[in-house]
Structures are given as C-alpha cells and as structure tokens.
Amino acid sequence: MRIFTKLLISGTFCICPLLSAAQNAAQDSNPRFGGPDAVESQLEEDRLTWNERRNQWKDKYGFGVSFDYTSVVLTANETFSDSTGMGGIARLYGAWDLVGEGAGALVWKFEHRHAYGDTSPFDFSLGQMGYVGLQEPPFNDSDFRTQNLYWRQRMNGGRSTLIAGVLDVTDYVDAFAMASPWLHFMNFAFSTGSAAIGLPNDAAVGVAYGTMLNDNIYVFGGITDTNGDPSRPFEGFDNFFSDNEYFKSVEIGWTTSQDRIIFDNTHLTLWHKDRQDELGVAGGWGMAFSYSRYLNENYMPFIRGAYADEGGSLLQKSLSVGMGRQMEAFSGLLGIGVNWGEPNEDTFGPGLSDQYAVEAFYRIPLGKRFAVTADVQYIKDPALNPDESSLWMMNGRLRFAF
C-alpha cells in the first residue's frame, strides 16, 4: 500500500503525447537536429502551455522561455537497505533568436536537482538494487547547475546546424524519439547508447555540427571536453584547450525527410573517448545502432543496440527492442521495451552475469500543464546482486510545465 501511495504522489508530469510532437515537427519551418530533450524541441512542445503574451514574445521577438518541475519515485521489492529512491528537478530553459529570423540563437538551460531523502533515483539502481544500470539518471542531488549555454546557428536554409558552447551530448548523440527521462522510459538502457556509451560529464564544452547530405541522409558529429562540471561550467573552456581529454562522435543516418528526423530514423553512431587521467577512467570507443519508425502516427517500433570497448560505460554490449503506442484513451502514450545487457568488465570487473530488463510505462496528460506516468519493470539477474535472481520495480513520475 505504501508503494502505491508514493506512486500516486510522484508519478510523471508531461505536456504532450508523441503524436503532437510529430505534428509540431512537421509544421516547424526550421527542422532541427537533436532529441526530445534538446531545449528547442522542448520549447516547441511547451508552446501549448504558453499564454498569449509568451507566444507573442516568440512570434515577434524570437524569445521563448519555459519552466518545468518533475518529480520521480522508484521502488523495488528487494533492496540492500533503502526501498525507495526519490527526487525532483526544477528547470528554466529557453532560446532567443538573435540573428536572421531563427538562423542564430542563444540557448540555455539551468536546473536544480535534489533528492527527497537519503537515496536519489540516480543512486538507486547500483546502490540499492545491484543492477548495472541507471534509472532516471538526471535525477541526482547535485543542486544548482548549468546544463546548456550555447550558440545555435542554422545554415543552408535550415539543412545544416552548428552548436557551440556548454553542451549536453545526450541531446544529439544517438538521439531517439522515446529517450527522454522526463517523458518516456525510466531505464537508461532504453536511452542514449542503450547504456553502452562512455558519455562525458554534463555541461561539456564543445562544438557539434549536423547537415543533410541529401533529402534522406544526414551526418552529425561533435567533440566535447570530457571533464565538465555543471556547477562551474566556464571552467570547461580552459579544460577544452588545456586538458585535451575529449569525447568525439560521428553519426550517419537515414530519415524519410528532415522534418521527421527524430521519428523515422535509422542511424549508426561511432564514438571515441580519451582517458580521463584525474579520474582514472579508461579511454575507449564503441558504436551504437538505432532503428525506429512512426507508423500511422500511432505506433513506434524500435530496435537499438550498442557495443563498447572500455570507455567507462555501464554495459559493453546491449540490445533493446520495443514499441511505443499512442493511445486514444486519455490521449496517453504506452511504451514497452526489453533489454539484454552485458556489464562492462573494464568498469565493474570480469565474471558478472548478463542482465535482462523489461519495462512498461503509461503516460497520461492531465490538461495542458500536467502529466502523470506509471512505470513497472522486471529485472532478471542483477549483476551486482547475486543473491537475487529477479527484482520488480513500481515507479512513478509527475511533470508540471508552464
């Protein structure tokens, strides 16, 4: 009973279902690269919540700004000590078109991340379940932070985009329409790199560039500092030019058209990460593959996999399959996924068992500003918890935006 009470208190707030996101993308006169958590993608969704004045700011002056608050609770039937991991994030984010009617813009995102109690959602999987993975990885207790602060420049009639400054590489590396921990799956195995990319720290100073090679094929690449610190983001500029420890990625992909690049997408991502000497994290490389299609504006099947050779990733091999379905009842979104993962032996040592995870979530909008998500997971053979052959999780998430 206590689990379900907490679930109702801390489910998930989201604004729009997947269908409206596709409609917005198709109507956008400036299609963009990047995933659903990229600031400008989120702003386009949030326009449904804006009052007339804020819509006028965007239309007349190119100035868009939003605020949201998301709350998460994770629970498991068997844990080492704490039976729950809970936390929240407040975000203020926006973009200001300053050059050429949307060609050049300043983009920002500032956050406050906090736990409710002793265990954050970020710490729950490894620390309390022994599962080599992360649940809701942004939901830690790192307090105030700068997540994004960069310049975005569109070129070639919007067919090419350059971003430079303080970046979040998960906005563009191995992007996937159902990868948002604010809106979709909670298990990181269904997000960036299927948990098998050695990602750099957040607030990574760097540059990335994407362009359409023709109507269907695109390429996107970037290089960032690996040692970012969201509490001191400007130190990353010194790190970038002095430490020379970089995360590099290049992605080549196919889409039905640029305005559906996040929905109808097949891509291969290659990455390389330099050794982080101060942290003692090994360098490495790897690749990720993703296929997804949005069928009849209603179904999204997907297949995603990844391989890592060292690099500090959670998994060294990972494969995920699943589907999202836009439900007519309550305009909700149902997502189901299955993952197989082999822990990275360079990160956790040899001899660990393979893991399996099954996740299902249902997200229901409650008006324009609120949404609630209920989530259930079954985890088999958590690699760092040999005493348990399986675990069950009942999770919830709430999101409010205005």
C-alpha positions as CSV (number, residue, x, y, z in Angstrom):
1,M,0.0,0.0,0.0
2,R,2.8,2.4,0.8
3,I,4.4,1.8,-2.6
4,F,1.2,2.7,-4.5
5,T,0.6,5.8,-2.3
6,K,4.0,7.1,-3.2
7,L,3.4,6.2,-6.8
8,L,0.3,8.4,-6.9
9,I,2.1,11.3,-5.2
10,S,5.1,11.2,-7.5
11,G,4.1,9.9,-10.9
12,T,5.2,12.0,-14.1
13,F,4.2,15.4,-15.4
14,C,4.5,15.8,-19.2
15,I,2.8,18.0,-21.6
16,C,2.1,16.3,-24.9
17,P,1.9,12.8,-26.3
18,L,4.1,11.5,-29.0
19,L,1.6,12.3,-31.7
20,S,1.5,16.0,-31.1
21,A,5.3,16.1,-31.2
22,A,5.3,14.6,-34.7
23,Q,2.7,17.2,-35.8
24,N,4.7,20.0,-34.3
25,A,7.8,18.8,-36.1
26,A,6.0,18.6,-39.4
27,Q,4.7,22.2,-39.0
28,D,8.1,23.6,-38.0
29,S,9.6,25.9,-40.7
30,N,13.1,25.2,-39.3
31,P,13.5,21.5,-38.7
32,R,16.3,20.8,-36.3
33,F,18.7,18.1,-35.3
34,G,18.6,16.7,-31.8
35,G,16.5,14.6,-29.4
36,P,13.3,15.3,-27.5
37,D,15.2,16.8,-24.5
38,A,17.1,19.4,-26.6
39,V,15.9,22.8,-25.4
40,E,14.3,23.9,-28.7
41,S,12.5,20.6,-29.1
42,Q,11.1,21.0,-25.6
43,L,10.1,24.6,-26.2
44,E,8.1,23.6,-29.3
45,E,6.2,21.2,-27.1
46,D,5.7,23.7,-24.3
47,R,4.1,26.3,-26.7
48,L,0.8,24.5,-25.9
49,T,1.1,25.7,-22.3
50,W,2.1,29.3,-23.0
51,N,-0.2,32.2,-22.5
52,E,-0.8,34.7,-25.3
53,R,1.9,37.1,-24.2
54,R,4.7,34.4,-24.3
55,N,3.5,33.3,-27.7
56,Q,3.8,36.9,-28.8
57,W,7.3,37.1,-27.4
58,K,8.2,34.0,-29.5
59,D,6.5,35.1,-32.7
60,K,7.6,38.8,-32.6
61,Y,10.9,38.7,-30.9
62,G,12.1,35.1,-31.2
63,F,12.3,34.8,-27.4
64,G,11.0,31.6,-25.9
65,V,11.3,30.5,-22.3
66,S,9.7,27.8,-20.1
67,F,9.9,26.3,-16.6
68,D,9.0,22.8,-15.5
69,Y,9.2,20.7,-12.4
70,T,9.5,16.9,-12.5
71,S,9.2,14.5,-9.6
72,V,10.2,10.8,-9.6
73,V,9.9,7.9,-7.2
74,L,11.4,4.5,-7.7
75,T,10.6,1.4,-5.6
76,A,11.8,-2.2,-5.7
77,N,10.6,-5.3,-3.9
78,E,14.2,-6.3,-2.8
79,T,16.9,-3.8,-2.0
80,F,20.1,-3.6,0.1
81,S,18.7,-1.0,2.5
82,D,16.5,1.9,1.2
83,S,13.3,0.6,-0.5
84,T,12.8,3.9,-2.4
85,G,14.7,6.5,-4.4
86,M,13.1,9.8,-4.8
87,G,14.0,13.2,-6.3
88,G,13.0,16.2,-8.4
89,I,14.3,18.6,-10.9
90,A,13.3,22.3,-11.5
91,R,14.4,23.6,-14.9
92,L,14.4,27.0,-16.5
93,Y,15.2,26.9,-20.2
94,G,14.9,28.9,-23.3
95,A,16.2,30.2,-26.6
96,W,16.4,33.7,-28.1
97,D,16.7,34.1,-31.9
98,L,19.1,37.0,-32.3
99,V,20.3,36.6,-35.9
100,G,18.4,36.2,-39.1
101,E,14.9,35.2,-38.1
102,G,15.8,32.0,-36.3
103,A,19.2,31.4,-38.0
104,G,21.2,32.2,-34.9
105,A,20.1,31.8,-31.3
106,L,21.3,31.7,-27.7
107,V,20.1,28.6,-26.0
108,W,20.2,28.0,-22.2
109,K,19.0,25.5,-19.5
110,F,19.5,26.0,-15.8
111,E,18.5,23.3,-13.2
112,H,18.2,22.5,-9.6
113,R,18.4,18.7,-8.9
114,H,17.6,17.3,-5.5
115,A,16.8,14.1,-3.7
116,Y,13.9,13.5,-1.3
117,G,15.6,11.7,1.5
118,D,18.8,9.7,1.5
119,T,18.7,8.0,-1.9
120,S,18.2,9.8,-5.2
121,P,16.8,7.9,-8.3
122,F,20.3,8.2,-9.8
123,D,21.8,6.2,-6.9
124,F,19.0,3.6,-6.6
125,S,19.9,1.1,-9.3
126,L,23.6,0.4,-8.5
127,G,23.5,1.4,-4.8
128,Q,20.3,-0.4,-3.7
129,M,19.4,-3.0,-6.4
130,G,22.8,-4.1,-7.6
131,Y,21.6,-3.6,-11.2
132,V,24.4,-2.4,-13.6
133,G,22.4,0.5,-15.0
134,L,20.7,3.7,-14.1
135,Q,17.1,4.6,-13.6
136,E,16.2,8.2,-14.4
137,P,19.9,9.3,-14.5
138,P,19.4,13.0,-14.4
139,F,17.6,12.8,-11.0
140,N,20.5,13.1,-8.7
141,D,21.2,15.6,-5.8
142,S,23.7,17.9,-7.4
143,D,21.8,21.1,-6.6
144,F,22.1,24.2,-8.9
145,R,23.7,23.6,-12.3
146,T,24.1,24.9,-15.8
147,Q,23.1,22.2,-18.3
148,N,23.1,24.2,-21.5
149,L,24.6,27.5,-22.6
150,Y,25.4,27.6,-26.3
151,W,25.0,29.3,-29.6
152,R,23.0,27.6,-32.3
153,Q,23.5,28.6,-35.9
154,R,21.4,27.3,-38.8
155,M,22.7,27.4,-42.3
156,N,21.8,26.3,-45.8
157,G,18.2,27.1,-45.4
158,G,18.0,25.1,-42.2
159,R,19.6,22.0,-43.7
160,S,22.7,22.4,-41.5
161,T,23.1,23.3,-37.8
162,L,26.1,24.2,-35.7
163,I,26.1,24.4,-31.9
164,A,29.0,25.6,-29.8
165,G,29.4,26.2,-26.0
166,V,28.2,24.3,-23.0
167,L,26.5,21.2,-24.4
168,D,24.6,18.1,-23.2
169,V,25.8,15.4,-25.6
170,T,22.7,13.3,-24.9
171,D,20.8,16.0,-26.9
172,Y,22.3,14.8,-30.1
173,V,24.3,11.6,-29.7
174,D,22.3,8.5,-30.6
175,A,19.1,10.6,-30.4
176,F,15.8,8.6,-30.2
177,A,12.2,9.9,-30.0
178,M,11.4,8.0,-26.8
179,A,14.7,8.6,-25.0
180,S,13.6,11.3,-22.6
181,P,13.7,10.5,-18.9
182,W,11.1,13.3,-18.4
183,L,8.7,11.8,-20.8
184,H,9.4,8.2,-21.7
185,F,11.3,5.2,-20.4
186,M,12.9,5.4,-17.0
187,N,15.6,2.7,-17.5
188,F,18.7,4.2,-19.2
189,A,19.1,1.0,-21.2
190,F,16.3,2.5,-23.5
191,S,18.0,5.8,-23.8
192,T,21.3,7.2,-25.2
193,G,23.6,4.4,-26.4
194,S,21.5,1.7,-24.6
195,A,23.8,2.3,-21.6
196,A,26.8,1.3,-23.6
197,I,28.4,4.6,-24.5
198,G,31.1,6.1,-22.3
199,L,29.5,9.5,-22.1
200,P,31.4,12.6,-20.9
201,N,30.4,14.6,-17.9
202,D,27.4,17.0,-18.2
203,A,28.0,20.6,-19.1
204,A,30.6,19.6,-21.7
205,V,32.2,22.4,-23.6
206,G,32.5,21.7,-27.2
207,V,31.1,22.0,-30.7
208,A,28.8,19.8,-32.9
209,Y,27.6,20.1,-36.5
210,G,24.9,18.3,-38.4
211,T,23.8,18.5,-42.0
212,M,21.6,16.9,-44.5
213,L,23.6,15.3,-47.3
214,N,20.5,14.9,-49.4
215,D,16.8,14.7,-48.7
216,N,17.2,11.5,-46.7
217,I,20.8,11.0,-45.4
218,Y,22.3,13.2,-42.7
219,V,25.6,13.3,-40.8
220,F,26.2,14.7,-37.3
221,G,29.5,14.9,-35.4
222,G,30.8,16.6,-32.3
223,I,33.8,17.0,-30.0
224,T,33.5,18.0,-26.3
225,D,35.6,18.1,-23.2
226,T,35.1,15.0,-21.0
227,N,35.6,16.8,-17.7
228,G,32.7,19.2,-17.5
229,D,31.3,20.4,-14.2
230,P,27.8,21.8,-14.3
231,S,28.4,23.8,-11.1
232,R,31.4,25.6,-12.8
233,P,30.6,25.4,-16.5
234,F,33.0,28.0,-17.7
235,E,36.0,26.0,-16.4
236,G,35.2,23.7,-19.3
237,F,36.6,26.2,-21.7
238,D,40.0,26.0,-20.0
239,N,39.7,22.2,-19.8
240,F,38.9,22.0,-23.5
241,F,42.1,23.8,-24.6
242,S,44.5,22.6,-21.8
243,D,43.5,19.0,-20.7
244,N,42.9,17.7,-24.2
245,E,40.6,14.9,-23.0
246,Y,37.8,14.7,-25.4
247,F,34.7,12.8,-26.3
248,K,34.2,12.5,-30.1
249,S,31.2,11.2,-32.0
250,V,30.0,10.9,-35.6
251,E,26.6,9.7,-36.7
252,I,25.3,8.9,-40.1
253,G,21.6,8.2,-40.6
254,W,18.7,7.9,-42.9
255,T,15.2,9.5,-42.4
256,T,12.1,9.8,-44.6
257,S,12.5,13.6,-44.5
258,Q,14.3,16.2,-42.4
259,D,11.2,17.3,-40.6
260,R,10.7,13.7,-39.4
261,I,14.4,13.1,-38.5
262,I,13.6,12.1,-34.9
263,F,10.6,9.9,-35.7
264,D,11.5,7.9,-38.9
265,N,15.2,7.3,-38.2
266,T,17.9,4.7,-38.8
267,H,21.4,5.6,-37.8
268,L,24.9,4.3,-36.8
269,T,26.9,6.2,-34.2
270,L,30.6,5.9,-33.7
271,W,32.3,7.3,-30.6
272,H,35.7,7.6,-29.0
273,K,36.6,8.8,-25.5
274,D,40.1,9.8,-24.3
275,R,41.3,8.5,-20.9
276,Q,40.4,10.8,-18.0
277,D,43.7,10.9,-16.1
278,E,42.5,12.7,-13.0
279,L,39.5,10.3,-12.5
280,G,41.4,7.3,-13.6
281,V,38.7,6.4,-16.2
282,A,40.0,4.4,-19.2
283,G,39.6,5.7,-22.7
284,G,37.6,3.6,-25.2
285,W,35.5,3.5,-28.2
286,G,32.3,2.0,-29.4
287,M,29.3,2.1,-31.7
288,A,25.5,2.3,-31.4
289,F,22.7,1.4,-33.9
290,S,19.1,2.6,-33.8
291,Y,16.1,1.9,-36.0
292,S,12.6,3.5,-35.3
293,R,9.6,4.4,-37.4
294,Y,6.5,6.3,-36.5
295,L,3.7,4.3,-38.3
296,N,0.3,5.7,-39.0
297,E,1.0,8.5,-36.5
298,N,0.2,5.9,-33.8
299,Y,2.9,3.2,-33.4
300,M,6.7,3.4,-33.0
301,P,8.6,0.1,-33.1
302,F,12.3,0.3,-32.3
303,I,15.4,-1.8,-32.3
304,R,18.6,-0.3,-30.6
305,G,21.9,-1.8,-29.8
306,A,25.4,-0.8,-28.8
307,Y,28.9,-2.1,-28.2
308,A,31.7,-0.5,-26.1
309,D,35.4,-1.3,-25.8
310,E,36.3,0.1,-22.3
311,G,35.5,3.8,-22.0
312,G,33.8,3.7,-18.6
313,S,30.4,2.7,-19.9
314,L,27.9,0.7,-17.8
315,L,27.4,-2.0,-20.4
316,Q,29.8,-3.3,-23.0
317,K,27.0,-4.9,-25.1
318,S,23.4,-4.0,-25.1
319,L,20.3,-4.7,-27.2
320,S,16.9,-3.2,-26.8
321,V,13.6,-3.8,-28.7
322,G,10.2,-2.3,-28.0
323,M,7.3,-0.2,-29.2
324,G,5.5,3.0,-28.3
325,R,1.8,3.4,-29.0
326,Q,-0.3,6.5,-28.9
327,M,-3.5,5.5,-27.1
328,E,-6.8,7.1,-27.9
329,A,-8.0,6.7,-24.3
330,F,-6.8,9.8,-22.3
331,S,-4.5,10.7,-25.3
332,G,-1.9,8.6,-23.4
333,L,1.4,7.1,-24.5
334,L,2.1,3.4,-23.8
335,G,5.7,2.2,-24.1
336,I,7.1,-1.3,-23.8
337,G,10.7,-2.4,-24.1
338,V,13.0,-5.4,-23.4
339,N,16.8,-5.1,-22.9
340,W,19.7,-7.5,-22.7
341,G,22.9,-6.1,-21.3
342,E,26.4,-7.4,-20.7
343,P,28.2,-5.3,-18.0
344,N,31.4,-3.6,-19.0
345,E,34.1,-5.8,-17.4
346,D,36.6,-2.9,-17.6
347,T,34.3,-0.8,-15.4
348,F,33.0,-3.5,-13.0
349,G,35.4,-6.4,-13.3
350,P,35.1,-9.8,-15.1
351,G,32.7,-12.6,-14.4
352,L,29.4,-10.7,-14.0
353,S,26.3,-12.3,-15.3
354,D,24.2,-10.8,-18.2
355,Q,21.2,-8.8,-17.2
356,Y,17.7,-8.6,-18.6
357,A,15.1,-5.8,-18.1
358,V,11.5,-5.4,-19.2
359,E,9.8,-2.0,-18.8
360,A,6.3,-0.8,-19.5
361,F,5.1,2.7,-18.9
362,Y,1.9,4.6,-19.5
363,R,1.8,8.4,-19.6
364,I,-1.4,10.4,-19.3
365,P,-1.6,14.1,-19.9
366,L,-3.9,15.9,-17.3
367,G,-4.7,19.1,-19.2
368,K,-2.1,21.2,-20.9
369,R,0.3,21.6,-18.0
370,F,0.4,18.3,-16.1
371,A,1.0,14.7,-16.9
372,V,1.4,11.5,-14.8
373,T,3.4,8.4,-15.7
374,A,3.1,5.0,-14.1
375,D,6.0,2.6,-14.7
376,V,6.7,-1.1,-14.0
377,Q,9.9,-3.0,-14.5
378,Y,11.1,-6.6,-14.2
379,I,14.8,-7.1,-13.9
380,K,16.4,-10.6,-14.1
381,D,19.9,-11.4,-12.7
382,P,21.1,-8.0,-11.4
383,A,24.8,-8.4,-11.9
384,L,26.0,-6.9,-8.6
385,N,23.3,-8.6,-6.5
386,P,23.9,-12.4,-6.9
387,D,21.5,-13.1,-4.0
388,E,18.5,-12.0,-6.1
389,S,17.6,-13.8,-9.3
390,S,14.9,-11.2,-10.2
391,L,13.5,-7.8,-9.0
392,W,10.3,-5.9,-9.5
393,M,10.0,-2.2,-9.6
394,M,6.9,0.1,-9.4
395,N,7.8,3.6,-10.3
396,G,6.1,7.0,-10.9
397,R,6.8,10.4,-12.3
398,L,5.0,13.7,-12.3
399,R,5.7,16.7,-14.6
400,F,4.3,20.2,-14.4
401,A,5.3,22.9,-17.0
402,F,4.4,26.5,-17.6
